[in-house]
Amino acid sequence: MEEFYKKSLLAFILLLVVDALLGGFFIYRSYLSLSLLPAHDVRWRAIADGTQEGRSTIRIQSSTPEQLSFGFRLADSAQSPFFSAGLQLEDSKGKLAHLDLTKYNSITIRAKCAPANSLIFSLSTFDENLSKPGNFLTYRSPLTFFYCSEEGGMVSPGPDPACDVRMVV
């Protein structure tokens, strides 16, 4: 009789282990994570306050479609010194391309900064009734402020009901 209980306990433990492994696997697979960048040409764009007679600079040190490393220096010569780094998608002819993100319900980036700083993450969205292709001032741009440190962290723009993330640059 004791042999039966040992085999039953062993079978029960084996079932628990298999159940835990399958549960973990299915939970992992339920959180889909994909690269947003399609097979288009991808170009990083850097802007500083030189357009406003400032002397701030930004220099892209290295870039790939998934990663950007840049250095910047803010100068107080402009009234409001700034810099910006953005990702642009281009089609095979070098023209601005849009990316349809309606099948996604969230977008998250990982950011690391040295030294630690506060930054803004903005996502330009194209509204067919309002936006003019290529004129970014007419695009809706939900944004979020976030603290960026050397340890890094995940950043997601908050949901904006007034903004349809259909066509994103």
N, C-alpha and C positions, 0 to 999 in steps of 0.2 A: 504494500500500500504506500509505503514511504517513497518508493521509486516513482510511482504515478504522480505524487505531489511535486517531486523534484522536476520531472518532465513538464508538468503543467506550469510550474513557476518559470522554468526556462522558456517555454513557449510564450508565456505572458510577457516576460521581459523582452523577448525578441520582437513580439508584436508592438510593444511600446516604442522600442527603438525605431523600427520601420515606420510606425505612425508619425513619430517626431521628425524623422528625416523627410518623409513625404510632405508633412505639413510645412516644414521650413522651406522646402523646395517650391511648393505651390504659392506660398506667401511671397517668396523672392520673385517668382515669375509674374505675380500680379502687379508689381510695381515696374512698369515698363520704363526703361531709360534708353533714349536714342539720341544720336547726334542730330541737331537741328539743321546742320549745314548740308545742303544738297551737293550734287556734282557740279554746280556752277563754279565759276571763278570767284574767289573770295578775296577781298582787298581790305586791309585795315586803313583807316583814314585818321590822321592826327591834325588837330587844329589848336592854335594858341591865340592869345589876344592881339596878335600882330595886326589883325583887321581893325583894331581900335587904337592903333598907335601905341601898343604896349610892347614890352620886351620879354614877355614870358616865352619859354621855349618848351617843346615836347619832342622827344626823340624816341622813335621805336627802335628798341635794341634787338629784339628778335620776335618773329611772329610765325605762327602756323594757323591754319583755319580754326584750330581748337584752343590756341593759347596766344597770349599777347604779353610781351614784357616791354615796358617803356620807362623812361626817366623823364622828369620834368623839373623846371625851375620857374617859380612864379616871381615876377618882378613887380614892384609897386609903381611902375611908371604909368600904367593905365588906371583909369578910375575904378574899374572892376576887373582885376586880372583873372584869367581863367585858362583852362586847357581842356581838351576833349579828345577822346579816342573812340572811334566807332568802327563797326564792321559793316561793310557794304557788299552786297551780292551783285554780280554782273553776269549777264548772259554771254554767250559765245562771241557776240559782236562787240562786247565791251560796254553795253548799255546797262543802266540800272535795272535790276531784276527784283521782283517781289517774291516772297515765300509765303505760301498758304499754311497757316498754323491752326486752322479751325479744328483739326482733329486732336489737338493737345488741350488739356485743361490747366496746365501750369508750365512755367518755364523757370528753371533755376540755373544760376551760374555759381561757380566756385571762385572766390576772390582771395588773393593774398597780397598784402602791402607791406613794404618796408621803407620808411617807418610807418607805424600805424596812422591811419587817417580816416576821415569821414568822406565818403564818395556818394555819387548818385548813379543809380542804374536806371536807364530809360530805354523804352522799347517803342520805336516809331511805328505807328500803325496807319494803314491806308484806308480811308473811308471813301468809298466810290462817289458819294454825294458831296463831299467837302474837299477832299485832297486833290492836288494837282501833281501828276507824276514828276518826280525829281525836285519839287519844291517842298523841302522838309518843314518849312514853317506852316504849311497847310496840313501836315500829318498830325494825328492825335498821338500824344506821347505820354502814356502813364509812366510814372517814375516812383522810385523809392530811395530814400536816403539810407545808407547803411554804414556801419563801422567796419573798417577793414584793418586786419592785423597780420603779423607775420605767421601766425598759426593758421590763418585762413578760415573761411566760413562759407556757408551757402546763402545765396541771396535770390529772392523771388519778388517780382513786382506784385503788389497787392491787386486783387480783382477790382476792376473799374467797370461798373455796369454801363457806363456811357461809351465804352470803348469795345469795339468788336475786333478781336485779334485775327482778322481774316488775312490781310495782306501785310506782311511785316518785312521791312528792309533789313 
